[in-house]
Amino acid sequence: MLYIIGLGLGDERDITLKGLEAIQKSDKVYMEAYTSLLSFGLSSDGLSNLEKLYGKPIILADREMVEEKAGDILSEAQHSHVAFLVVGDPFGATTHSDLVVRAKTMGIEVNVVHNASVMNAIGICGLQLYHYGETVSIPFFTETWRPDSFYEKIQQNKNMGLHTLCLLDIRVKEPTLESLCRGRKDYEPPRYMTINTAIDQLLEISQARDEPAYTEDTECVGFARLGSEDQMIVAGKMKQLQLIDFGAPLHCLVITGKTHPLEEEMLDFYRCRT
Ligand SMILES: C[S@@+](CC[C@H](N)C(=O)[O-])C[C@H]1O[C@@H](n2cnc3c(N)ncnc32)[C@H](O)[C@@H]1O
C-alpha cells in the first residue's frame, strides 16, 4: 500500500487524523522535501518535531531520490505499507501523478489523504477562488536565462478579468555549475524567491511590452508563510509591495483581476497603508 499524505501548510500539527493513522500503520515514511516547506523548515529540529509527533523515523526524499529511487520506494510499497508525505496537499500545485501512475501500473494500492494547499489558503484574502485563471510559476532569472512564458498567461487572465496566483521558485539541492563540470556534486545553498524579487522580474518583463497587462500600479496581494502563526498578507499596488519585507519563506503573490465589491471589502482588511 502506498499512502500519499498531505501535511498542510503550517507545522507538524496540521496533519489530519487520517494522515496520522496512515503514518502510524506504515513500515517506512518518506517526506518529499523540494516543492514546499513547512513553516519551521526542514532543519534537523523541524524534522524531529515531525518524528516525535508522528512516532516514526522519516526519510527525507529530495528531487534526486524521488526521481531516481522511485522504483525502490514502489517495490517496498508492493509488500509493505509505505507513506509518502507532501507539504500542503499532494495534488495542490505539485505533480505527484507520476508516482501514482507508476504505483497503479505495478498493481500497488494507493491511498491519498488530502490537506490544505496554498491553492485554497489564498482564499483568506477574500478574492474568490472561482475568479482565478491559470496559475503561473515564476522562475529565478539568471544572467542568461530570463523566461517570460508566465506573462502571456497573466495577460489572458487579466483579459478575462480573472486573478492570477503566482507561485515563486524554490531551489533546493541544486548542483553548482562548477561541480557539474567536475562531475562531482556540490550543492548551492537553498533559495526561496521573495515577493520583492518576483515583482522585480514581473515588471522587467511587462516594461518591455507596448500595452502591458500589468504595471507597478496594478493591485496585488502578497502572502508569506500561509497557515503559520506569523503568516503575513498585504494588499497593495505592485510598487508598494515591492518595498515590504515579508520575512521568511514561503511567499506567493496574487495579481488581481476584476474585483467584486465584497472582494474589495475583504481586501481592505489587508490594505497597505503607506
Ligand atoms: C509547488 S507549490 C506548493 C504545493 C503544495 N503541495 C501545496 O499544496 O501547497 C510551492 C509554492 O507555493 C507557494 N507556497 C506554498 N506554501 C506556501 C505558504 N505557506 N505561504 C505562501 N506561499 C506558499 C510558494 O510560492 C511555493 O514556492
The ligand as a Tripos MOL2 file, in Angstrom:
@<TRIPOS>MOLECULE
LIG
   27    29     1     0     0
SMALL
NO_CHARGES

@<TRIPOS>ATOM
      1 C1          4.6760   23.6930   -5.5880 C.3       1 LIG1
      2 S1          3.7800   24.8460   -4.6450 S.3       1 LIG1
      3 C2          3.1710   24.0410   -3.2150 C.3       1 LIG1
      4 C3          2.4810   22.8140   -3.3590 C.3       1 LIG1
      5 C4          1.9520   22.2020   -2.0920 C.3       1 LIG1
      6 N1          1.8050   20.7980   -2.3550 N.3       1 LIG1
      7 C5          0.6090   22.7890   -1.6570 C.2       1 LIG1
      8 O1         -0.4120   22.1160   -1.8510 O.co2     1 LIG1
      9 O2          0.5680   23.8910   -1.1030 O.co2     1 LIG1
     10 C6          5.0650   25.7060   -3.8680 C.3       1 LIG1
     11 C7          4.8950   27.1930   -3.9780 C.3       1 LIG1
     12 O3          3.6650   27.5950   -3.4110 O.3       1 LIG1
     13 C8          3.8250   28.7630   -2.6310 C.3       1 LIG1
     14 N2          3.5520   28.3970   -1.2350 N.ar      1 LIG1
     15 C9          3.4750   27.1450   -0.7190 C.ar      1 LIG1
     16 N3          3.1760   27.1760    0.5820 N.ar      1 LIG1
     17 C10         3.0620   28.4730    0.9100 C.ar      1 LIG1
     18 C11         2.7650   29.1720    2.1280 C.ar      1 LIG1
     19 N4          2.5330   28.5040    3.2570 N.pl3     1 LIG1
     20 N5          2.7180   30.5280    2.1030 N.ar      1 LIG1
     21 C12         2.9470   31.2120    0.9630 C.ar      1 LIG1
     22 N6          3.2320   30.6050   -0.2200 N.ar      1 LIG1
     23 C13         3.2900   29.2690   -0.2490 C.ar      1 LIG1
     24 C14         5.2590   29.2480   -2.8120 C.3       1 LIG1
     25 O4          5.2960   30.2150   -3.8540 O.3       1 LIG1
     26 C15         5.9590   27.9430   -3.2030 C.3       1 LIG1
     27 O5          7.1060   28.1640   -3.9690 O.3       1 LIG1
@<TRIPOS>BOND
     1     1     2 1
     2     2     3 1
     3     2    10 1
     4     3     4 1
     5     4     5 1
     6     5     6 1
     7     5     7 1
     8     7     8 2
     9     7     9 1
    10    10    11 1
    11    11    12 1
    12    11    26 1
    13    12    13 1
    14    13    14 1
    15    13    24 1
    16    14    15 ar
    17    14    23 ar
    18    15    16 ar
    19    16    17 ar
    20    17    18 ar
    21    17    23 ar
    22    18    19 1
    23    18    20 ar
    24    20    21 ar
    25    21    22 ar
    26    22    23 ar
    27    24    25 1
    28    24    26 1
    29    26    27 1
@<TRIPOS>SUBSTRUCTURE
     1 LIG1         1 GROUP 0 **** ****
